[in-house]
Structure formats: C-alpha cells, structure tokens
Amino acid sequence: MRITGPLLVALLALTGTAVAAPGDPWVAYVTNSTASRAVLMRVDPATGGLVEISRNGPQGALFDHPYDLVGAPDGSLLVADMGRFATSAQRTPDGAIVRVDPVTGAQSLVSAGGRLVDPAGLALAPDGTIFVVENVGLGGDPEVLRIDPATGAQSVVTSGDKLCYPFGIAIEPAGTLVVTEYGDLFGGSEPIDCPQDLGAVLRVNPSTGEQTTLTAGAPFLRNPFGITAAPDGGLLVVNQTGGGAAVMRVNPVTGVQQAVSGNGVADAFQTPQRISLTPDGEPIVSDFELNDLEGGLVRVALPSGAQSILRQGDIFNNPLGVAVVANRPPAAALSASPPAVRAGAPVAFDASGSSDPEGLRLRYAWDLDGNGSFESSTEGATASSSYPGSTTLTARVQVTDPHGASAVAAAAVTVDSIRPVIRAFRASRRGRRAFRFSYHLSEPASVAIAIQRPKRVRSRRCLRRPKAPGCVRWRTLSRLRQAGAAGTNTRRFSGKVRGRPLPAGRYRARATATDAVGNRAGARVVGLRVLATRAR
C-alpha cells in the first residue's frame, strides 16, 4: 500500500472521525486495562465531563483486557482486546477487535480468534484497513496483521524477524508502518530477552513485510510503548520506563531521538502508555498509575514539554488505550408545518436540515411541548405532535453526534382552538334582484356566502307533509367569497349567476367563516326573494 499526495492531514485524524484543524474542539476516549469496571469512557476537556461509554453487561461481554483504541471514520470506536494473556506453554487465540457504538455503548465483534492471541496495538489506514500488532503470535512469533473491517478477514503483513515484544503501531504519511519494540522484560513469570535490550522503533513495509530498524536504545529510548505520527511527519513515542523522556520525538529520516517531556521524580508521569494528538498537535498520554495508582490522562504542552493531569480518579482503572477525536459540533435546524394550527390538528416537525461537519450520524431529542425538557428521542429527523387547546409555544430539537457534541434549534407553534363567530348576518335589497349582505366577525376569517335555491323532495311522505323536515333541500347556485376582517363587513350580490339573472322566486344566503387555522364558525342563514321584472 503506497499513500501519496496530501494525505498527512487525513492521517492525523486516524484516531478520530474528522480532518483535524488547529483550534477544533475534541474529546478523548480511554480504555481501562481490565473489564472489572467501565471498559470505555469519554473525557471532554472543555467541560471536564467524564462519561462512561461501555462496560461488560447489557451492552455486551466481549472485553477482558483492552489494550489499544482508535476512532473509526463512522464515529464508532475500535478496541484491541488481548483476552487472557498468553504464556509460552499456551497461546490461545482468544484476542479480538471490538467495535463500540459511543452512543449506546453496544459492543460488536469485528474480528476474533484466528491469529489474534494477544493483540496489543491498533492503527487505522485512510481506507479503513485495520493494522494490528500481535504481541505473541499464534506460532510464537509476534506479527503485524491486516484486518478487513467489513469481513474481519485476517492476513499476515510480517512476522518474527526483528519483532520480539511489540506493543504500539502507527501509520506514516507515506503509508509505511512503524512499530514499537519494548525490549527486554525480566523479573516476571515469563521473562523476555530481545535483541534490542532497551527497545526500538521498527519500520514495516505493508506491501512486502520488510522490517528495518529506525532507531534503538540510547540516548532516550527505553521500553517504548505507544507511538503516533506528528503533524510534521515526525514520530512521537512514549517510553513506559526510564530513559530520561516519557515522550520523545524520533526523526523519521535519520532516527535521531529528542526528548519532549521528562519522566523524572518531579514529573506527573508514573507509567505512561499510549499517545494521541489534539487538533493543535499537543500530546495526550494515558498513564497506567499516576499518583493515585488508578491512572489517568496527562496533557503535554509543546514546545515546553510541561505536563498537567487532564483527568484521573472516578472510574479510571489503570488505562492503556487513548484516542483523541477531533469533533466539531453539529448544526441544528427545525421547521414546523404548519406553524399555526387549530386544536387537535397535527404539526409535523422536520430537523432534516441539521448537519454534522464530519458527516456523522445524528440522533434527535425532542421538546415538543415547549416545557424546556427533551421528553423523547428518535433516530430519524422527523416527529409530530398535536395540542388540545389554544397556546403559543416554542418546540425544540437537540441534535447530538456520536461523540456527544450537540446543538439546539427551535420553531414557534401557535395553536388556536377558538372558532370565529358570525353575527348580525343581514341582506338588504338593492333592486329587484341585487342584495347587499352585511355581517360582523369576531376575528379575521375567510367567508363564503352560498346563494341557494330550494328543491322539493318528491316522496310520498313529503307529498303528504310538504313542510316536514328533509322535504326541502337547498341547492347551491353560487358562492361569494371574501376575506373578512374583524368587525363589520359587507358584500354585494348582483343577483346574477354565471352572468344570467336569477329567476324570480325564493332563495336563501348561507354564510360560513373559516379562520386561518381551519376553525369554522356556525353557519348563518338569511332568506332572499327575487322579484319578477315589471312589465313595461
């Protein structure tokens, strides 16, 4: 795999879902090293908030020993879990790559078993390919594996050779892989004697599997663990112990080492583990212990290397993995249709105009009664509600991306349950056929005056009782329409329908009114008599 062109910026966002730009807001995800408490949590440096994301239980039970963490482009999180630690006598392939939904905390398998014995480190290529450092190896030789994120299929990139006790992996701008070699480990139940006693940084060609040593040992390298690519193309490496630098920089061309931040007795670091970068390029480092033996996150200021504890305590339980996700807040939009309705009529709310800068999936929380609290939530961008009585309210939607950033939009709704009232509906003659109608309205409304003529119903019942109810039906000949104002209104009628004068006879005018939201007034009726034309 050869990456060319201006992909450095994209590579800097491999631990997140956005193309990071200086000044962008961000959050940090942390994995605890065991599953006895929360497995995964989120730290918001802007608010100081700490949110538990996932733990074994209803959300899943896939974790045993989480060891590394990256953010995927779709907003989900990928965790490398070692399962039960392997021994020289038993190398059970019980490792896994687990995907976690940061909204629900739900756990799902990406890949498990196969060659995954003790997966220790993760890196994510721009095309979504997952690269994994296999710390032990199914046959006893550590490996770098390639995993298809869609199928979970595993393939070997490189195995053995200079790989002895690897933990960290990162992708350089050119697409090559860099791996941290921890070096010797003595005093434990499984001592490890490596060719590079104090550790090394190896470069791996992902196409050929060729391994080369970029740098090793003195002056600062000592048990390197985490590694990441810096914005300038250099490599930042975390030393787990000693060496005079908790964080060091390695020149990717010459291999020259440079101390960035110390790990002496006066420093915050106790046992630093992994490293991730903020959009401004500042290192955020997980520390297994810190001063409370539970561990936490340490921010390293550049170029001074000054250390400050970003977060510790609470649900921290010896963290290993850390992933900084650059995350700009979404933009919320809301429309109400119609914005004014009669009581009981539905109002449709549409938040589909909302958007996320990183193109992440949004979820929607609704305050449709305007009381200030979001009483329901949906995956979709639409909702509806109806209201029983007259009111004016402001409905709101809160859109939230998978990493907790949110925005709110509002839409005004007016509910009118009061019907218009027609009073004093009268007709005054203006000739033998013409009339002038007048009426009084309680509020503005659309008025229709139907000119109707009676029609006798021919039935035995109506022949016997012509005035019985239902024996006269009124046929509408014409409708006069008018936008009536509140107060007194008038409307003239020429006495003609479609240009032809009405024949002499009995008629009636029936007035109805409908306000802007559809409330209808009770009908008012007045009788009319069209006179015959006088003979000359």
C-alpha positions in Angstrom: 0.0 0.0 0.0 1.6 3.3 -1.1 -0.1 6.5 0.0 0.9 9.6 -2.0 -0.4 13.2 -2.2 -1.5 15.5 0.6 -2.8 12.8 2.9 -0.9 13.8 6.0 -3.9 15.8 7.4 -6.1 12.7 6.9 -3.6 10.6 8.7 -3.5 12.9 11.6 -7.2 12.2 12.1 -6.8 8.4 12.2 -7.8 8.4 15.9 -10.9 10.4 15.1 -13.5 10.9 12.5 -12.7 14.4 11.4 -9.9 16.0 9.4 -8.5 17.9 12.4 -7.7 21.6 12.1 -6.0 23.6 14.8 -8.5 25.0 17.3 -11.1 22.3 16.6 -12.8 21.0 19.8 -12.0 17.4 20.7 -12.8 14.7 23.2 -10.6 11.8 24.5 -11.7 8.2 24.8 -9.9 5.9 27.2 -9.9 2.2 27.7 -9.2 0.7 31.1 -6.9 -2.3 31.1 -9.3 -4.7 32.7 -13.1 -5.2 32.5 -13.8 -5.1 36.2 -15.2 -1.5 35.9 -16.1 0.7 32.9 -14.2 -0.5 29.9 -14.5 2.6 27.8 -15.1 6.3 28.8 -15.1 9.7 27.3 -13.4 12.8 28.7 -14.4 16.3 27.5 -11.6 18.7 28.2 -13.8 21.7 27.5 -16.3 20.9 30.3 -14.2 18.5 32.4 -17.0 15.9 31.9 -16.4 12.2 32.2 -18.9 9.9 30.7 -19.0 6.1 30.9 -19.5 4.7 27.4 -19.4 0.9 27.7 -18.8 -1.9 30.2 -19.5 -5.6 30.2 -23.1 -6.4 30.8 -26.2 -5.5 28.8 -24.1 -3.7 26.3 -22.1 -6.8 25.6 -19.5 -9.0 27.3 -16.7 -9.0 24.8 -13.9 -7.4 26.9 -11.3 -9.0 29.0 -8.1 -7.0 28.7 -8.5 -3.9 26.4 -5.1 -2.7 25.2 -5.5 -0.1 22.5 -8.1 2.1 20.9 -8.8 4.1 17.7 -11.7 6.1 16.4 -13.3 5.0 13.1 -14.5 7.3 10.3 -18.1 6.4 11.0 -17.8 7.7 14.6 -17.5 4.2 16.2 -14.6 3.1 18.3 -12.3 0.1 17.7 -10.7 -1.6 20.6 -8.0 -4.3 20.6 -8.6 -6.8 23.4 -6.0 -9.3 24.4 -8.4 -11.8 26.1 -6.5 -14.0 28.5 -2.8 -13.3 28.5 -0.8 -15.9 26.6 2.0 -17.9 28.1 4.9 -19.8 26.4 3.0 -23.0 27.1 -0.4 -21.9 25.9 -1.1 -19.4 23.1 -4.9 -19.5 22.9 -6.3 -17.3 20.1 -8.8 -15.5 22.3 -8.0 -12.0 21.3 -10.5 -9.7 19.5 -11.0 -6.4 17.7 -14.3 -5.0 19.1 -16.3 -2.1 17.8 -18.2 0.1 20.3 -21.0 2.4 19.5 -20.2 5.6 21.5 -23.9 6.5 21.7 -25.3 3.2 23.1 -22.1 1.5 24.3 -23.1 -1.6 22.3 -20.2 -4.0 21.6 -19.8 -6.0 18.4 -17.1 -8.1 17.0 -15.0 -7.0 14.0 -12.6 -9.9 14.2 -11.8 -12.6 16.8 -9.7 -15.7 17.2 -7.7 -16.8 14.2 -4.3 -15.3 14.6 -5.4 -12.9 17.4 -3.7 -14.3 20.5 -2.6 -11.1 22.3 -3.4 -8.1 20.0 -1.6 -5.2 21.6 -1.9 -2.2 19.2 -4.1 -0.7 16.5 -3.7 1.6 13.6 -6.3 2.6 11.0 -5.5 3.4 7.4 -7.4 6.1 5.4 -9.3 3.3 3.5 -10.5 1.8 6.8 -8.0 -1.1 6.8 -7.1 -2.1 10.4 -3.4 -2.9 11.2 -2.8 -4.9 14.4 0.3 -5.6 16.4 0.0 -9.2 17.6 2.2 -9.3 20.7 2.7 -13.1 20.9 1.8 -14.7 17.7 0.0 -18.0 17.1 3.2 -19.9 16.4 5.3 -18.0 18.9 6.5 -15.2 16.6 4.9 -11.7 17.0 3.2 -10.4 13.9 1.7 -7.4 12.2 -1.8 -8.3 10.9 -4.1 -6.7 8.4 -7.8 -7.0 9.1 -10.7 -6.2 6.7 -13.1 -4.0 8.8 -16.1 -5.3 6.8 -15.4 -9.1 6.9 -13.0 -9.4 9.8 -10.7 -11.4 7.5 -7.1 -11.6 8.8 -3.8 -11.7 6.8 -0.2 -11.5 7.9 1.8 -8.4 6.9 5.0 -9.5 8.6 6.1 -12.0 11.3 9.1 -12.7 13.5 12.5 -11.3 12.4 13.1 -8.1 14.4 9.7 -8.4 16.1 10.3 -9.6 19.7 7.9 -7.8 22.1 5.9 -5.2 20.2 3.1 -3.0 21.6 2.5 0.1 19.5 1.8 0.8 15.8 1.2 3.9 13.7 1.0 4.8 10.0 3.3 7.3 8.5 2.3 9.7 5.8 3.9 7.5 3.1 1.7 4.6 4.2 4.6 2.7 5.9 4.0 1.2 9.4 6.1 2.0 12.5 6.1 -0.4 15.4 7.5 0.0 18.9 9.6 -2.9 20.2 9.5 -2.9 24.0 12.8 -4.6 24.6 13.8 -6.9 27.5 11.4 -7.8 30.3 12.9 -9.6 33.3 11.6 -10.5 36.7 8.2 -11.7 35.7 6.8 -15.2 35.3 7.6 -15.0 31.5 11.0 -13.2 31.1 11.7 -11.9 27.6 15.2 -11.4 26.2 15.1 -9.3 23.0 17.9 -8.4 20.5 17.2 -4.7 21.2 17.6 -4.7 25.0 16.2 -1.2 25.6 13.7 -1.3 22.8 13.4 0.0 19.3 11.2 1.6 16.7 10.8 -0.6 13.6 9.6 0.4 10.1 7.5 -2.1 8.2 6.6 -2.1 4.5 2.9 -3.1 4.4 3.2 -4.5 0.9 6.4 -6.6 1.3 6.5 -7.1 5.1 10.2 -5.9 5.1 11.4 -4.7 8.5 14.0 -2.1 9.2 15.2 -0.6 12.5 14.6 3.2 12.5 16.1 3.8 16.0 17.1 1.8 19.0 18.3 2.2 22.6 20.2 5.3 23.8 20.0 8.1 24.3 16.3 8.2 25.3 14.6 5.0 24.1 13.7 2.7 27.0 10.7 0.3 26.8 8.7 2.2 24.2 5.0 1.5 24.2 2.7 4.0 22.4 3.6 5.7 19.1 1.9 8.2 16.8 2.7 10.3 13.7 3.1 14.1 14.5 1.8 16.8 12.1 5.3 17.5 10.8 5.8 13.8 9.9 8.0 13.1 12.9 7.2 10.3 15.3 6.2 10.7 18.9 7.0 7.8 21.1 6.0 7.0 24.7 8.6 5.4 27.0 7.0 3.3 29.6 10.0 3.4 31.9 13.2 5.4 32.4 15.3 6.7 29.6 15.1 10.4 30.5 11.9 11.0 28.5 8.3 9.9 28.9 7.6 11.4 25.5 10.3 11.5 22.8 10.5 12.5 19.2 12.1 10.4 16.5 13.2 11.9 13.2 11.6 9.6 10.6 14.6 10.0 8.2 17.6 9.9 10.5 16.2 8.1 13.5 17.6 10.8 15.8 15.9 10.9 19.2 14.9 14.1 21.0 13.4 14.3 24.5 10.0 16.1 24.5 8.7 15.6 28.1 10.5 14.0 31.1 9.6 11.2 33.5 11.7 12.1 36.5 10.6 12.1 40.1 9.2 15.6 39.8 7.1 14.8 36.7 3.4 13.8 36.7 4.1 10.6 34.7 4.4 7.3 36.6 3.9 4.6 33.9 2.9 6.3 30.6 1.3 4.0 28.0 -0.3 5.4 24.8 -0.3 8.7 23.0 -2.8 10.6 20.8 -2.7 14.2 19.5 -5.2 17.0 19.8 -6.0 19.1 16.7 -3.4 21.5 17.9 -0.8 18.7 17.9 -0.5 18.5 21.7 0.1 15.0 23.1 -2.5 13.4 25.3 -0.9 10.4 27.1 -2.5 7.7 29.1 -0.7 6.7 32.3 -1.3 3.4 34.0 -0.9 4.7 37.6 -0.3 8.4 38.1 -0.2 9.5 41.8 -3.3 7.5 42.8 -2.3 4.2 41.3 -5.5 4.2 39.3 -4.1 6.2 36.4 -5.5 8.9 34.1 -4.7 11.2 31.3 -1.8 13.7 31.0 -1.6 16.7 28.7 1.9 17.6 27.4 2.3 21.3 26.4 4.6 22.0 23.4 7.3 23.0 23.0 8.0 23.2 26.7 7.0 19.6 27.5 5.2 20.8 30.6 2.8 18.2 32.0 -0.6 18.6 33.5 -3.1 16.0 34.6 -6.1 16.2 32.3 -8.3 13.7 34.2 -8.0 11.0 36.8 -10.0 9.3 39.6 -13.6 8.4 39.3 -13.9 5.3 37.0 -10.3 5.2 35.9 -8.9 1.7 36.4 -5.3 1.6 35.0 -6.0 2.9 31.5 -3.9 1.8 28.5 -5.6 3.0 25.2 -6.3 6.6 24.4 -7.8 8.2 21.3 -8.4 11.9 20.7 -11.3 12.6 18.4 -11.5 16.0 16.8 -15.2 16.8 16.8 -16.9 20.0 15.8 -20.5 20.4 16.9 -23.3 19.8 14.5 -25.7 22.5 13.2 -29.3 22.1 14.1 -32.3 23.2 12.0 -36.0 22.8 12.7 -39.2 23.6 10.9 -42.8 23.2 12.0 -45.5 22.6 9.4 -47.9 24.3 9.7 -46.6 26.7 12.3 -50.2 27.7 13.2 -52.9 25.1 13.6 -56.3 24.5 15.1 -56.6 22.5 18.3 -56.1 18.7 17.8 -54.6 19.1 14.3 -51.1 17.5 13.8 -48.0 19.6 13.5 -45.1 18.0 11.6 -41.6 18.8 12.8 -38.6 18.3 10.5 -35.0 18.6 11.5 -33.5 17.1 8.4 -31.8 20.4 7.6 -29.5 19.6 10.5 -25.9 18.6 9.6 -22.7 17.4 11.1 -19.3 18.8 9.9 -17.8 15.3 9.9 -20.8 13.7 8.2 -21.5 11.6 11.3 -24.9 10.1 12.1 -27.0 12.3 14.3 -29.7 11.5 16.9 -32.6 13.7 17.8 -34.1 14.7 21.1 -37.5 16.5 21.1 -39.1 19.1 23.3 -42.4 19.3 21.5 -44.5 20.7 24.4 -42.1 23.6 24.9 -41.6 23.0 28.6 -37.7 23.1 28.3 -37.1 19.4 28.7 -36.5 16.9 25.9 -39.1 14.2 26.5 -38.4 11.9 23.6 -35.7 10.9 21.2 -35.5 9.4 17.7 -33.0 8.1 15.2 -35.0 9.8 12.4 -35.1 13.6 11.8 -38.9 14.0 11.9 -41.6 14.0 14.7 -45.2 15.1 15.1 -47.5 16.3 17.8 -50.9 17.8 18.4 -52.2 20.1 21.0 -55.6 20.2 22.7 -56.1 23.8 23.4 -55.1 27.4 22.5 -51.4 28.0 23.2 -48.2 29.6 21.9 -45.1 27.5 22.4 -41.6 27.1 21.2 -40.7 23.5 20.2 -37.1 22.5 20.1 -34.9 19.7 18.8 -31.4 18.8 20.1 -29.2 17.1 17.6 -26.2 15.1 19.0 -23.4 13.4 17.2 -21.8 10.1 18.4 -19.1 11.9 20.4 -21.6 14.0 22.5 -21.4 17.3 20.7 -24.8 18.9 20.3 -26.8 21.8 19.0 -30.4 23.1 19.5 -32.9 24.6 17.1 -36.3 26.0 17.8 -39.6 26.5 15.9 -42.6 28.6 17.1 -46.1 27.0 17.1 -49.4 28.7 17.6 -52.5 26.6 18.4 -55.9 28.3 18.1 -58.9 26.5 19.5 -61.4 29.4 19.2 -63.9 29.4 16.4 -64.7 32.6 14.6 -68.3 33.9 15.2 -70.6 35.5 12.6 -73.2 37.8 14.0 -75.8 40.1 12.5 -75.9 38.5 9.1 -78.4 40.5 7.1 -79.4 41.1 3.5 -80.7 44.4 2.3 -82.3 44.7 -1.1 -80.6 46.8 -3.8 -83.1 46.4 -6.6 -85.4 43.5 -7.6 -82.5 41.0 -7.7 -79.4 42.6 -6.2 -78.6 42.5 -2.5 -76.1 43.8 0.0 -75.0 41.5 2.7 -73.6 42.7 6.0 -72.2 40.7 8.9 -70.0 41.0 11.9 -66.9 38.8 12.5 -65.2 38.1 15.8 -61.8 37.7 14.1 -60.4 37.7 10.6 -61.6 34.8 8.6 -62.4 33.6 5.1 -66.1 34.0 4.5 -68.2 32.1 1.9 -71.8 33.1 1.2 -73.7 30.4 -0.6 -76.7 31.5 -2.7 -79.1 28.6 -2.6 -82.5 27.7 -4.1 -84.9 25.3 -2.5 -85.8 22.0 -4.2 -88.7 19.9 -3.2 -88.2 16.3 -2.4 -90.6 14.1 -4.2 -91.7 11.3 -1.9 -95.0 10.0 -0.5 -94.0 11.4 2.8 -93.2 14.8 1.5 -96.3 14.9 -0.7 -98.4 14.3 2.4 -96.4 16.7 4.6 -94.5 19.2 2.3 -93.1 21.2 5.3 -91.8 18.1 7.1 -88.0 18.2 7.9 -86.0 17.0 5.0 -88.6 17.7 2.4 -86.8 20.8 1.2 -83.2 20.6 0.0 -81.2 23.6 -0.8 -79.1 23.6 -4.0 -76.1 25.9 -4.1 -76.1 28.1 -7.2 -73.1 30.3 -6.5 -70.7 31.2 -3.7 -69.4 34.6 -2.9 -66.1 34.6 -1.2 -64.5 37.3 0.9 -61.5 37.8 3.2 -63.4 39.1 6.2 -61.9 41.4 8.7 -62.7 41.5 12.4 -65.7 43.7 12.8 -68.4 44.7 10.3 -68.1 43.6 6.7 -70.3 44.0 3.6 -70.6 42.1 0.3 -72.7 42.9 -2.7 -74.5 40.4 -4.8 -75.7 41.4 -8.3 -78.4 38.8 -8.5 -76.8 37.1 -11.4 -75.2 33.6 -11.5 -72.7 33.0 -14.3 -73.9 36.2 -16.0 -77.6 35.2 -16.0 -80.2 36.9 -13.8 -81.8 34.7 -11.2 -85.5 33.9 -11.9 -88.0 35.4 -9.6 -88.6 33.2 -6.5 -87.5 32.3 -3.0 -83.8 31.8 -2.2 -81.5 32.0 0.8 -78.0 33.1 1.6 -75.9 30.8 3.9 -72.8 32.4 5.4 -69.9 30.4 6.8 -66.4 31.5 8.1 -63.1 29.7 8.5 -60.2 31.3 10.2 -56.5 30.9 9.2 -56.0 27.6 11.0 -59.3 25.9 9.9 -61.6 26.7 12.8 -65.2 27.1 11.3 -67.9 29.3 12.5 -71.5 28.2 12.8 -73.5 28.9 9.7 -75.8 31.9 9.5 -78.8 32.0 7.1 -80.9 34.8 5.7 -83.9 34.4 3.3 -84.0 36.2 0.0 -86.8 36.9 -2.5 -86.0 37.8 -6.1 -88.8 39.8 -7.6 -90.2 39.5 -11.1 -89.3 42.2 -13.6 -92.2 44.6 -14.0 -93.9 44.5 -17.4 -93.5 47.7 -19.4 
